[in-house]
Amino acid sequence: MKAGNSKEQIMLGDYPKALTHAIMNTLSTNNDLSSRLLSNNDLMNKFARSILDVFIENLKQSRNL
C-alpha cells in the first residue's frame, strides 16, 4: 500500500478479479499435477519425499524459535 490506498480502495479495484483469475489458473495447474502424480508411482514417491523434507525443515525451524 505504498501508494496510500486503503484496503477498501484496493478491494474496489481490479485486485479481486486478478486474484480470482490467479486462483482459477492455479486450480487448472493443480488438477494437471494431481493427475500426473496419481498415475505415476515413481513421481508420487519423489513428490511425497520432497513434501516430507519441507515439513521436517519447517518443524526444525519452528523448534529453534
C-alpha positions in Angstrom: 0.0 0.0 0.0 2.9 2.4 -0.8 0.5 4.5 -3.0 -1.6 5.2 0.1 -4.6 3.2 -1.0 -6.7 1.7 1.8 -7.7 -1.9 1.8 -11.3 -0.8 0.8 -10.0 1.1 -2.2 -7.9 -1.9 -3.3 -10.9 -4.2 -3.0 -12.9 -1.8 -5.3 -10.2 -2.0 -8.0 -9.0 -4.9 -10.2 -7.5 -6.9 -7.3 -10.5 -9.2 -6.6 -10.7 -10.1 -10.3 -7.0 -10.6 -10.6 -7.0 -12.9 -7.5 -9.9 -14.9 -8.9 -8.1 -15.3 -12.2 -4.9 -16.4 -10.4 -6.8 -19.0 -8.3 -8.6 -20.4 -11.4 -5.2 -20.8 -13.2 -3.8 -22.5 -10.1 -6.7 -24.8 -10.0 -6.1 -26.0 -13.5 -2.4 -26.4 -12.9 -3.1 -28.4 -9.7 -5.5 -30.7 -11.5 -2.9 -31.4 -14.1 -0.3 -32.1 -11.4 -2.6 -34.2 -9.4 -3.4 -36.4 -12.4 0.3 -36.9 -13.2 1.1 -37.8 -9.6 -1.8 -40.2 -9.2 -0.9 -42.0 -12.4 2.9 -42.3 -11.8 4.1 -44.1 -8.6 7.7 -43.0 -9.0 6.8 -39.4 -9.4 4.4 -39.6 -6.5 7.1 -41.1 -4.3 9.6 -38.3 -5.2 6.9 -35.7 -4.5 6.0 -37.3 -1.2 9.6 -37.3 -0.1 10.0 -33.6 -1.2 7.0 -32.6 0.8 8.2 -34.6 3.8 11.6 -32.7 3.6 9.7 -29.4 3.7 7.7 -30.5 6.7 10.7 -31.7 8.6 12.6 -28.5 7.8 9.7 -26.3 8.9 9.4 -28.4 12.1 13.1 -27.9 12.8 12.8 -24.1 12.3 9.8 -23.8 14.5 11.6 -25.6 17.3 14.5 -23.1 17.0 12.3 -20.1 17.6 
